[in-house]
Amino acid sequence: MTTPDRKRSDRSPWNWLLAIPIVVPLLPFLYNALDPRLLGFPRFYWLQLAFVPLGVVCTTAVYRLTKRRR
């Protein structure tokens, strides 16, 4: 077993970026229209698919910005 050298702190301000993929899909004005359509799909459906890369980008950014260097 190894013992940690330092206390771990998850209190980085970069963690607030993780709120973006949670809050943005909850904004109702984003879905309040059928147009524009993308490949025949209404806005609601392609926005739901667009939120997946948004979450990936935010999670990757937080990971890289808070990763400890050895």
C-alpha distances in whole Angstrom, upper triangle without the diagonal:
4,7,10,13,15,16,17,21,23,26,27,31,31,29,33,34,32,35,37,37,37,40,42,43,44,47,50,52,50,51,55,57,57,58,57,56,54,55,57,54,54,52,50,49,48,47,44,43,43,40,38,38,38,35,33,34,33,30,29,31,28,25,27,28,25,22,20,21,19
4,7,9,12,13,14,18,20,23,24,28,28,27,31,31,30,33,36,35,36,39,41,41,43,45,49,51,49,50,54,56,56,57,56,55,53,54,56,53,54,51,49,48,47,45,43,42,42,39,37,36,36,33,32,33,31,28,28,29,26,23,24,25,22,19,17,18,16
4,6,9,10,12,16,18,21,22,26,26,25,29,30,29,32,35,35,35,37,40,41,42,44,48,50,48,50,53,55,56,57,56,55,53,55,57,53,54,51,49,48,47,45,43,42,42,39,37,37,36,33,32,32,31,28,27,28,25,23,24,24,21,19,16,18,16
4,6,7,8,12,15,17,19,23,23,22,26,27,26,29,31,32,32,35,37,38,39,41,45,47,45,47,50,53,54,54,53,53,51,52,54,51,51,49,47,46,45,43,41,40,39,37,35,34,33,30,29,30,28,25,25,25,22,20,21,21,17,16,13,15,13
4,7,9,12,16,18,19,22,23,23,26,28,27,30,32,33,34,36,38,40,41,43,46,48,47,49,52,54,55,55,54,54,52,54,56,53,53,50,48,48,46,44,42,42,41,38,36,35,35,32,31,31,29,26,26,25,23,21,21,21,17,16,13,14,12
4,6,9,12,14,15,19,20,20,23,25,25,27,30,31,31,33,35,37,38,40,44,45,44,46,49,51,53,53,52,52,50,52,54,51,51,48,46,46,45,42,40,40,39,36,34,34,33,30,29,29,27,24,24,24,21,19,20,19,15,14,11,13,12
4,6,10,12,14,17,18,18,21,23,22,25,28,29,28,30,33,35,35,37,41,43,42,44,47,49,51,51,50,50,49,51,52,49,49,46,44,44,43,40,38,38,37,34,33,32,31,28,28,28,25,23,23,23,19,18,19,18,15,14,12,15,15
4,7,9,11,15,15,14,18,19,19,21,24,25,25,27,30,31,32,34,38,39,38,40,43,46,47,47,46,47,45,47,49,46,45,42,40,40,39,37,35,35,33,30,29,29,27,24,24,24,22,19,20,19,16,15,16,15,11,11,10,13,14
4,5,8,11,12,11,14,17,16,19,21,23,23,24,27,29,29,31,35,37,35,38,41,43,45,45,44,45,43,45,47,44,43,40,38,38,37,34,33,33,32,29,28,27,25,23,23,22,20,18,18,18,14,14,15,14,10,11,11,14,16
4,6,9,10,8,11,13,13,15,18,19,19,21,23,25,25,28,31,33,32,34,37,39,41,41,40,41,40,42,43,40,39,36,34,34,34,31,29,29,28,25,24,24,22,19,19,19,16,14,16,15,11,11,14,12,9,11,11,15,17
4,6,8,7,10,12,13,14,17,19,19,20,22,25,25,27,30,32,31,33,36,39,41,41,40,41,40,42,44,41,39,36,34,35,34,31,30,30,29,25,25,25,22,20,21,20,17,16,17,16,12,13,15,12,10,13,13,17,19
4,5,6,8,10,11,13,16,18,18,19,21,24,24,26,30,31,30,32,35,37,39,39,38,39,38,40,42,39,38,35,33,34,32,29,28,29,27,24,23,23,20,18,19,17,14,14,15,13,9,11,12,9,7,10,12,15,18
4,5,6,8,10,11,13,16,17,17,19,22,22,23,27,28,27,30,32,35,37,37,36,37,36,39,40,37,36,33,31,32,31,27,27,27,25,22,23,22,19,17,18,17,13,14,15,12,9,12,13,10,9,13,15,18,21
4,5,6,8,10,11,14,15,16,17,20,21,22,26,27,25,28,31,33,35,34,33,34,33,36,37,34,34,30,29,29,28,25,24,24,22,19,19,18,16,14,15,13,10,10,11,8,6,9,10,7,7,11,13,16,20
4,5,6,8,10,12,12,14,16,18,19,21,24,26,24,27,30,32,34,34,33,34,32,35,37,33,32,29,28,28,27,24,23,23,21,18,18,18,15,13,14,13,9,9,11,9,6,9,11,9,8,12,14,17,21
4,5,6,8,10,11,11,13,16,16,18,21,23,22,24,27,29,31,31,31,32,31,34,35,32,31,27,26,26,25,22,21,22,20,17,18,17,14,13,15,13,10,11,13,11,9,12,14,12,12,15,18,21,24
4,5,6,8,10,10,11,14,16,17,20,21,20,22,25,27,29,29,28,29,28,31,32,29,28,25,23,24,22,19,19,19,17,14,15,14,11,10,11,10,6,8,10,8,7,10,12,11,11,15,18,20,24
4,5,6,7,9,11,13,14,16,19,21,19,22,25,27,28,29,28,28,27,30,31,28,27,24,22,22,21,18,17,18,16,13,13,13,10,8,10,10,6,6,10,9,7,10,13,12,12,15,18,21,24
4,6,5,6,8,11,11,13,16,18,17,19,22,25,26,27,26,27,27,30,30,27,26,22,21,21,21,17,16,18,16,13,14,14,11,9,12,12,9,10,13,13,11,14,16,15,15,18,22,25,28
4,5,5,6,9,10,11,15,16,14,17,20,22,24,24,23,24,23,26,27,24,23,19,18,19,18,14,14,15,13,10,12,12,8,8,11,10,7,10,13,12,11,15,17,16,17,20,23,26,29
4,6,6,7,9,11,14,16,14,15,19,21,22,23,22,22,21,24,25,22,21,17,16,16,15,12,11,12,10,7,8,9,6,5,9,9,7,9,12,12,12,15,17,17,18,20,24,26,30
4,6,6,7,10,13,15,14,15,18,21,23,24,23,24,23,26,27,23,21,18,16,17,17,14,12,14,13,9,11,13,10,8,12,13,11,11,15,15,14,17,19,19,19,22,25,28,31
4,6,5,7,11,12,12,14,16,19,21,22,22,23,23,26,27,23,21,18,16,17,17,14,13,15,14,11,13,15,11,11,15,15,12,14,17,17,16,19,22,21,21,24,27,30,34
4,5,6,9,10,9,11,14,16,18,19,18,20,20,23,23,20,18,14,13,15,14,10,11,13,11,8,11,13,9,10,14,14,12,14,17,17,17,20,22,21,22,25,29,31,35
4,6,8,10,8,9,12,15,16,17,17,18,18,21,21,17,15,12,10,12,12,8,8,11,10,7,10,12,10,10,14,15,14,16,19,19,19,21,24,24,25,27,30,33,36
4,6,9,9,10,12,15,17,19,19,20,21,24,23,20,17,15,12,14,15,12,11,14,14,11,14,16,14,14,17,18,16,18,21,21,21,24,26,26,26,29,32,35,38
4,6,6,8,10,13,16,17,17,19,20,23,23,20,17,13,12,15,15,12,12,15,14,12,16,17,15,15,19,19,18,20,23,22,22,25,27,27,28,31,34,37,40
4,5,6,7,10,13,15,16,17,19,22,21,18,15,12,10,14,15,12,12,16,15,14,17,19,17,18,22,22,21,23,26,26,26,29,31,30,31,34,38,40,44
4,5,5,8,12,13,14,16,18,21,20,18,14,11,11,14,15,12,14,17,16,15,19,20,18,19,23,23,22,24,27,27,27,30,32,31,33,35,39,41,45
4,6,8,10,11,11,13,15,18,18,15,12,8,8,11,11,8,10,13,12,12,15,17,15,17,20,20,19,22,24,24,25,28,29,29,31,33,37,39,43
4,6,8,10,11,12,14,17,16,13,9,7,5,9,10,8,10,13,13,13,16,18,16,18,21,22,21,24,26,26,27,30,32,32,33,35,39,41,45
4,7,9,11,13,16,19,17,14,11,9,8,12,13,12,13,17,16,16,20,22,20,22,25,25,25,27,30,30,30,33,35,35,36,39,42,45,48
4,6,8,10,13,16,14,12,8,7,8,11,12,12,14,16,16,17,20,22,21,23,26,26,26,29,31,31,32,35,36,36,38,40,44,46,50
4,6,7,10,13,10,9,5,6,8,10,11,11,14,15,16,17,20,22,21,24,26,26,27,29,31,32,33,35,37,37,39,41,45,47,50
3,5,9,11,10,9,6,6,9,11,11,12,15,16,16,18,21,21,21,24,26,26,27,29,31,31,33,35,36,37,39,41,45,46,50
4,7,10,9,9,7,6,10,11,10,11,14,15,14,17,19,20,20,22,24,24,25,28,29,29,32,34,35,35,37,39,43,45,48
4,6,5,5,5,6,9,9,8,10,13,13,13,16,18,19,20,22,24,24,26,28,29,30,32,34,35,36,38,39,43,45,48
4,5,5,7,7,10,9,7,10,12,11,12,15,17,17,18,21,22,22,24,26,27,28,30,32,32,34,36,37,41,42,46
4,6,9,10,13,11,9,13,14,13,14,17,18,19,20,23,23,24,26,28,29,30,32,34,34,36,38,39,43,44,47
4,7,9,12,10,10,13,15,14,15,19,20,21,22,24,25,26,28,30,31,32,34,36,37,38,40,41,45,47,50
4,7,8,6,7,10,11,11,13,15,17,18,19,21,23,24,25,27,28,30,32,33,34,36,37,39,42,44,47
4,6,6,7,9,11,12,13,15,17,19,19,21,23,24,25,27,29,30,31,33,34,35,37,39,43,44,48
4,6,6,6,9,10,10,12,15,16,16,18,20,21,22,24,26,27,28,30,32,32,34,36,40,42,45
4,6,5,6,9,10,11,13,16,15,17,19,20,21,23,25,26,27,29,31,32,33,35,38,41,44
4,5,5,7,9,10,12,14,15,16,18,20,21,22,24,25,27,28,30,31,33,34,38,40,43
4,5,5,6,9,10,12,13,15,16,17,19,21,22,23,25,26,28,29,31,32,36,38,41
4,5,5,6,9,11,10,12,15,15,16,18,20,21,23,24,26,27,28,30,34,36,39
4,5,5,7,10,10,11,13,15,16,17,19,21,22,23,25,26,27,29,33,35,38
4,5,6,8,9,11,12,14,15,16,18,19,21,22,24,25,27,28,32,34,37
4,5,6,7,9,10,11,13,15,16,17,19,20,22,23,25,26,30,32,35
4,6,5,6,9,10,11,12,14,15,17,18,20,21,22,24,28,30,33
4,5,5,6,9,10,11,12,14,16,17,18,20,21,22,26,28,31
4,5,5,6,9,10,10,12,14,15,16,18,20,21,24,26,29
4,5,5,6,9,10,11,12,14,16,16,18,20,24,26,29
4,5,5,6,8,10,11,12,14,15,16,18,22,24,27
4,6,5,6,8,10,10,12,14,15,16,20,22,25
4,6,5,6,9,10,11,12,14,15,19,21,24
4,6,5,6,9,10,11,12,14,18,20,23
4,5,5,6,9,10,11,12,16,18,21
4,5,5,6,8,10,10,14,16,19
4,5,5,6,8,10,14,15,19
4,6,5,6,8,12,14,18
4,6,5,6,10,12,15
4,6,5,9,10,14
4,6,9,10,14
4,6,9,13
4,6,10
4,6
4
